[in-house]
Amino acid sequence: MGRSLGLLVLLGAIGAAPTAAQAMPLAGRSSLLLAQAAPNPQLQELLTRGEDFVKRRDWESALVIYERAATLDRDNPRIYSGIGYVQAMRGNFAEAARAYQQATTLDPRNAEFFYALGFSLANNNDSDNALQAYYRAVQLNNRHLNAHLGLGAILYRQANYGGALQAYRQALTLDPRNATAQEFVGLTLLKTGDTNGAIAALQAAQKLNPRRDSTYISLGVAWLAAGNSTEAAAAFDQAARLNPRNPTVHLQIGRILLEQGDKVGALNAYQRAVATDADSYEAQEALADLSLGNGDILVAIIGYRRLVELQPNNGMAHFKLGKALATQGRNFEARESFDRAIELGVPDAVGARDALPK
């Protein structure tokens, strides 16, 4: 059973956190709320303009407006909430967290701000502080569904499966038809070794949302843990049918199959991932790595060359290309790749280069 659980943390990380739009609904309309109550005409005008930019998803312009508004009213937490929301939508979670920290300092009783702070910290890989923010959010509002989901996600990543299960079940108490919470109850049960309970929970999640591809991937993992490869294959196939153009689905399936020792199935899944998106670095790398391991050196070299094209400053891409070239005896080309990898800070490339025939 252990091998089949190896990717659960990856699966959990992909699905556990809500999107920025779901995560911060209050922050998204904060400027409208401010515009209705701002005593300063200049501030009111700025906030009205900021709201318009948010509606148009013009994040750069909205940020400029909110930051200007903050110079006029440094004690208004909703202005910092607006800044945090825009920064999060730009993917700048460190800056979003700083803005939300300011908002929570000014308004320490606002559960929404603490939830948004937790979300931003979690996306900035600051799990410990994210956990504290989520805890504070649910203390202030125990009916905050997304805060319980976020709390469960962090606890899951920290291997606190009992705490994660409690958080996800609390989310289900608030919303019994929440497919996300139900799916992660299943994944958490699988982590605790309750395979039958996990399958039941994941099947319930599938009934709640039969078009959620991640549920079928999770269910496939659970069936593998139960030793039922037929049901697992059916679940993986359904995930791929639901989202055939998503390379991540095929990539995840390939990784799981590889952990199960099914190299042929994994290779087919990686090939489908690359065919779906030739610009996916992860898919190209997975296919090239497996091809190299299978002795299909030419396919590996082609894949690694594609990695270098996609990320020319990625030292590991050059290092892997060098290893593949050296395996085929193309030592001059291999040395060039190793030299580039060394320039980009890959220390293992020194030994690999020095091991080449002079």
C-alpha positions as CSV (number, residue, x, y, z in Angstrom):
1,M,0.0,0.0,0.0
2,G,2.9,2.4,0.7
3,R,3.9,2.9,-2.9
4,S,0.4,3.9,-4.0
5,L,0.3,6.7,-1.4
6,G,3.5,8.5,-2.6
7,L,1.7,11.1,-4.6
8,L,-1.1,12.0,-2.2
9,V,0.6,15.0,-0.9
10,L,1.0,16.2,-4.5
11,L,-2.6,15.6,-5.2
12,G,-3.6,17.3,-2.0
13,A,-1.6,20.4,-2.7
14,I,-3.2,20.8,-6.1
15,G,-6.8,20.6,-5.0
16,A,-6.9,21.8,-1.4
17,A,-6.6,25.6,-1.6
18,P,-9.5,27.5,-3.2
19,T,-8.8,29.9,-6.0
20,A,-8.0,33.5,-5.3
21,A,-11.5,34.6,-6.4
22,Q,-13.1,32.1,-4.1
23,A,-10.8,32.8,-1.3
24,M,-11.3,36.5,-0.9
25,P,-14.8,37.5,-2.0
26,L,-14.9,40.4,0.5
27,A,-11.6,41.8,-0.6
28,G,-12.7,41.8,-4.2
29,R,-15.5,44.2,-3.5
30,S,-13.8,46.2,-0.7
31,S,-13.3,49.3,-2.8
32,L,-17.1,49.4,-3.5
33,L,-17.8,49.3,0.2
34,L,-15.3,52.0,0.8
35,A,-16.7,54.2,-2.0
36,Q,-20.1,54.2,-0.4
37,A,-18.7,55.4,3.0
38,A,-15.5,57.4,2.2
39,P,-15.8,60.9,3.8
40,N,-13.0,62.3,1.6
41,P,-14.2,63.1,-1.9
42,Q,-10.8,62.4,-3.4
43,L,-10.6,59.1,-1.6
44,Q,-14.1,58.2,-2.7
45,E,-13.2,58.9,-6.3
46,L,-10.1,56.8,-6.1
47,L,-12.0,53.8,-4.6
48,T,-14.7,54.0,-7.2
49,R,-12.0,53.9,-9.9
50,G,-10.2,51.1,-8.2
51,E,-13.5,49.1,-8.1
52,D,-13.9,49.6,-11.8
53,F,-10.3,48.4,-12.5
54,V,-11.0,45.3,-10.4
55,K,-14.1,44.5,-12.3
56,R,-12.1,44.8,-15.6
57,R,-9.3,42.6,-14.0
58,D,-6.8,45.4,-14.7
59,W,-4.8,44.5,-11.6
60,E,-1.9,46.9,-12.3
61,S,-4.1,50.0,-12.5
62,A,-6.2,48.8,-9.5
63,L,-3.0,48.4,-7.4
64,V,-1.8,52.0,-8.3
65,I,-5.2,53.3,-7.2
66,Y,-5.4,51.4,-3.9
67,E,-1.8,52.3,-3.0
68,R,-2.7,56.0,-3.6
69,A,-5.8,55.6,-1.5
70,A,-3.7,54.2,1.4
71,T,-1.7,57.4,1.5
72,L,-4.9,59.3,2.1
73,D,-6.3,56.9,4.8
74,R,-3.6,54.8,6.5
75,D,-6.0,53.5,9.1
76,N,-8.6,51.9,6.9
77,P,-8.2,48.1,6.8
78,R,-10.3,47.6,3.8
79,I,-7.9,49.6,1.6
80,Y,-5.2,47.2,2.6
81,S,-7.6,44.3,2.0
82,G,-8.1,45.7,-1.5
83,I,-4.3,45.9,-2.0
84,G,-3.9,42.3,-0.8
85,Y,-6.6,41.0,-3.1
86,V,-5.1,42.6,-6.2
87,Q,-1.6,41.4,-5.2
88,A,-3.0,37.8,-4.8
89,M,-4.7,38.0,-8.2
90,R,-1.3,39.0,-9.7
91,G,0.2,36.0,-8.0
92,N,2.3,38.1,-5.7
93,F,1.5,36.3,-2.5
94,A,4.3,37.7,-0.4
95,E,3.0,41.3,-1.0
96,A,-0.6,40.1,-0.6
97,A,0.3,38.6,2.8
98,R,1.9,41.9,3.9
99,A,-1.2,43.9,2.9
100,Y,-3.5,41.5,4.7
101,Q,-1.3,41.5,7.8
102,Q,-1.8,45.2,7.9
103,A,-5.6,44.8,7.5
104,T,-5.8,42.3,10.3
105,T,-3.7,44.6,12.6
106,L,-6.2,47.4,11.9
107,D,-9.2,45.1,12.2
108,P,-8.3,42.1,14.4
109,R,-11.9,40.8,14.6
110,N,-12.4,40.4,10.8
111,A,-12.5,36.7,9.9
112,E,-12.4,37.4,6.2
113,F,-9.1,39.2,6.5
114,F,-7.5,36.4,8.5
115,Y,-8.7,33.9,6.0
116,A,-7.3,35.9,3.1
117,L,-4.0,36.3,5.1
118,G,-3.9,32.5,5.6
119,F,-4.5,31.9,1.9
120,S,-1.8,34.3,0.8
121,L,0.7,32.8,3.3
122,A,-0.1,29.3,2.2
123,N,0.5,30.2,-1.4
124,N,3.8,31.7,-0.3
125,N,4.8,28.4,1.3
126,D,4.6,29.8,4.8
127,S,2.6,27.0,6.3
128,D,3.1,27.7,10.0
129,N,1.9,31.3,9.8
130,A,-0.9,30.3,7.4
131,L,-2.0,27.8,9.9
132,Q,-2.3,30.4,12.7
133,A,-4.2,32.7,10.4
134,Y,-6.7,30.0,9.4
135,Y,-7.1,29.1,13.1
136,R,-7.9,32.7,13.9
137,A,-10.4,32.9,11.1
138,V,-12.4,30.0,12.3
139,Q,-12.2,31.3,15.9
140,L,-13.8,34.5,14.7
141,N,-16.3,32.7,12.5
142,N,-16.7,29.0,12.9
143,R,-19.0,28.9,9.9
144,H,-16.3,30.1,7.5
145,L,-16.3,27.2,5.0
146,N,-13.2,28.2,3.1
147,A,-11.2,28.8,6.3
148,H,-11.9,25.2,7.3
149,L,-10.9,23.9,3.9
150,G,-7.7,26.0,4.1
151,L,-7.0,24.8,7.6
152,G,-7.5,21.2,6.5
153,A,-5.1,21.7,3.6
154,I,-2.3,23.0,5.8
155,L,-2.8,20.3,8.4
156,Y,-2.7,17.7,5.7
157,R,0.5,19.0,4.3
158,Q,2.0,18.9,7.8
159,A,0.9,15.2,8.2
160,N,-1.6,16.1,10.9
161,Y,-4.2,13.9,9.4
162,G,-6.4,13.8,12.5
163,G,-6.6,17.6,12.5
164,A,-7.1,17.7,8.7
165,L,-9.9,15.2,8.9
166,Q,-11.6,17.2,11.6
167,A,-11.4,20.4,9.5
168,Y,-12.7,18.8,6.4
169,R,-15.6,17.2,8.3
170,Q,-16.4,20.5,9.8
171,A,-16.6,21.9,6.3
172,L,-19.0,19.1,5.3
173,T,-21.1,19.9,8.3
174,L,-21.4,23.5,7.0
175,D,-22.0,22.3,3.4
176,P,-22.8,18.6,3.1
177,R,-22.7,18.8,-0.7
178,N,-19.2,20.2,-0.9
179,A,-17.4,17.9,-3.3
180,T,-14.0,19.4,-2.4
181,A,-14.3,18.7,1.3
182,Q,-15.7,15.2,0.6
183,E,-12.8,14.4,-1.7
184,F,-10.2,15.4,0.9
185,V,-11.9,13.5,3.6
186,G,-11.3,10.5,1.3
187,L,-7.6,11.4,0.7
188,T,-7.0,12.0,4.4
189,L,-8.6,8.6,5.3
190,L,-6.4,7.0,2.8
191,K,-3.4,8.5,4.5
192,T,-4.5,7.1,7.8
193,G,-4.8,3.6,6.3
194,D,-8.6,3.5,6.2
195,T,-8.7,2.4,2.5
196,N,-12.4,1.3,2.6
197,G,-13.5,4.5,4.2
198,A,-11.5,6.5,1.7
199,I,-13.1,4.7,-1.2
200,A,-16.6,5.3,0.2
201,A,-15.8,9.0,0.8
202,L,-14.4,9.5,-2.7
203,Q,-17.3,7.7,-4.3
204,A,-19.6,10.1,-2.4
205,A,-17.5,13.0,-3.7
206,Q,-17.9,11.6,-7.2
207,K,-21.7,11.5,-6.8
208,L,-21.7,15.1,-5.6
209,N,-19.7,16.3,-8.6
210,P,-19.4,13.6,-11.3
211,R,-17.4,16.0,-13.6
212,R,-14.6,16.7,-11.1
213,D,-11.6,15.0,-12.7
214,S,-9.4,15.2,-9.6
215,T,-11.9,13.0,-7.7
216,Y,-11.4,10.2,-10.2
217,I,-7.7,10.5,-9.9
218,S,-7.9,10.3,-6.1
219,L,-10.3,7.4,-6.4
220,G,-7.9,5.6,-8.7
221,V,-5.2,6.0,-6.1
222,A,-7.5,4.5,-3.5
223,W,-8.4,1.5,-5.6
224,L,-4.7,0.9,-6.2
225,A,-4.2,1.0,-2.4
226,A,-7.0,-1.6,-2.1
227,G,-5.2,-3.8,-4.7
228,N,-8.0,-3.4,-7.4
229,S,-6.1,-2.3,-10.5
230,T,-9.2,-2.8,-12.7
231,E,-11.2,-0.2,-10.8
232,A,-8.2,2.1,-10.6
233,A,-7.7,2.0,-14.4
234,A,-11.4,2.8,-14.9
235,A,-11.1,5.8,-12.6
236,F,-8.0,7.1,-14.3
237,D,-9.6,6.7,-17.7
238,Q,-12.7,8.6,-16.6
239,A,-10.4,11.4,-15.3
240,A,-8.7,11.6,-18.7
241,R,-12.1,11.6,-20.5
242,L,-13.4,14.4,-18.4
243,N,-10.3,16.6,-19.0
244,P,-8.5,15.2,-22.1
245,R,-6.7,18.5,-22.9
246,N,-5.2,18.9,-19.4
247,P,-1.7,17.6,-19.4
248,T,-1.6,17.6,-15.6
249,V,-4.2,14.8,-15.5
250,H,-2.1,12.5,-17.7
251,L,1.0,13.5,-15.9
252,Q,-0.5,12.6,-12.5
253,I,-1.8,9.3,-13.8
254,G,1.7,8.5,-15.3
255,R,3.4,9.2,-12.0
256,I,1.0,7.0,-10.1
257,L,1.3,4.2,-12.6
258,L,5.1,4.5,-12.4
259,E,5.1,4.2,-8.6
260,Q,3.0,1.0,-9.2
261,G,5.7,-0.4,-11.4
262,D,3.6,-0.1,-14.6
263,K,6.3,1.6,-16.8
264,V,4.3,0.9,-20.1
265,G,1.2,2.6,-18.7
266,A,3.2,5.4,-17.3
267,L,5.0,6.0,-20.6
268,N,1.7,6.1,-22.5
269,A,0.3,8.6,-20.0
270,Y,3.4,10.8,-20.3
271,Q,3.2,10.7,-24.1
272,R,-0.4,11.8,-23.9
273,A,0.6,14.6,-21.6
274,V,3.3,15.8,-24.0
275,A,0.9,15.5,-27.0
276,T,-1.6,17.6,-25.1
277,D,0.9,20.3,-24.3
278,A,4.3,20.2,-25.9
279,D,5.3,23.3,-23.8
280,S,4.7,21.5,-20.4
281,Y,8.2,21.3,-18.8
282,E,7.0,18.7,-16.3
283,A,5.5,16.5,-18.9
284,Q,8.5,16.7,-21.2
285,E,10.9,16.0,-18.3
286,A,8.8,13.0,-17.1
287,L,8.8,11.5,-20.5
288,A,12.5,12.1,-21.1
289,D,13.4,10.7,-17.7
290,L,11.4,7.5,-18.2
291,S,12.7,7.1,-21.7
292,L,16.3,7.4,-20.5
293,G,15.6,4.8,-17.8
294,N,14.1,2.5,-20.4
295,G,17.2,2.8,-22.6
296,D,15.4,4.9,-25.3
297,I,18.2,7.4,-25.5
298,L,17.2,9.2,-28.6
299,V,13.8,10.0,-27.3
300,A,15.4,11.2,-24.0
301,I,17.8,13.5,-25.9
302,I,14.9,15.0,-27.9
303,G,13.0,15.5,-24.7
304,Y,15.9,17.1,-22.8
305,R,16.6,19.4,-25.8
306,R,13.0,20.5,-25.5
307,L,13.6,21.2,-21.8
308,V,16.5,23.4,-22.7
309,E,14.4,25.3,-25.2
310,L,11.6,25.8,-22.6
311,Q,13.9,26.9,-19.8
312,P,17.3,27.8,-21.2
313,N,18.6,29.0,-17.7
314,N,17.6,25.8,-15.9
315,G,20.9,24.1,-15.0
316,M,19.3,20.7,-14.4
317,A,17.9,20.6,-18.0
318,H,21.4,21.0,-19.4
319,F,22.8,18.5,-16.9
320,K,20.2,15.9,-17.9
321,L,20.8,16.5,-21.6
322,G,24.5,16.1,-21.0
323,K,24.0,12.7,-19.3
324,A,21.8,11.5,-22.1
325,L,24.3,12.6,-24.7
326,A,27.2,10.9,-22.8
327,T,25.2,7.7,-22.6
328,Q,25.1,7.7,-26.4
329,G,28.8,8.5,-26.6
330,R,28.3,12.0,-27.9
331,N,31.0,13.3,-25.6
332,F,31.7,16.7,-27.2
333,E,28.1,17.7,-27.1
334,A,27.8,16.3,-23.6
335,R,30.7,18.4,-22.4
336,E,29.1,21.5,-23.7
337,S,25.9,20.7,-21.8
338,F,27.8,20.0,-18.6
339,D,29.8,23.2,-19.0
340,R,26.5,25.1,-19.3
341,A,25.1,23.3,-16.3
342,I,28.1,24.2,-14.2
343,E,27.7,27.9,-15.2
344,L,24.1,27.6,-14.0
345,G,25.1,26.3,-10.6
346,V,24.8,22.4,-10.9
347,P,27.7,21.0,-8.9
348,D,27.1,17.4,-10.0
349,A,27.9,18.5,-13.5
350,V,31.6,18.9,-12.6
351,G,32.1,15.2,-11.9
352,A,30.0,14.2,-14.9
353,R,32.1,16.3,-17.2
354,D,35.4,15.2,-15.7
355,A,34.3,11.6,-16.1
356,L,34.0,12.0,-19.9
357,P,36.8,10.4,-22.0
358,K,39.5,13.0,-22.9
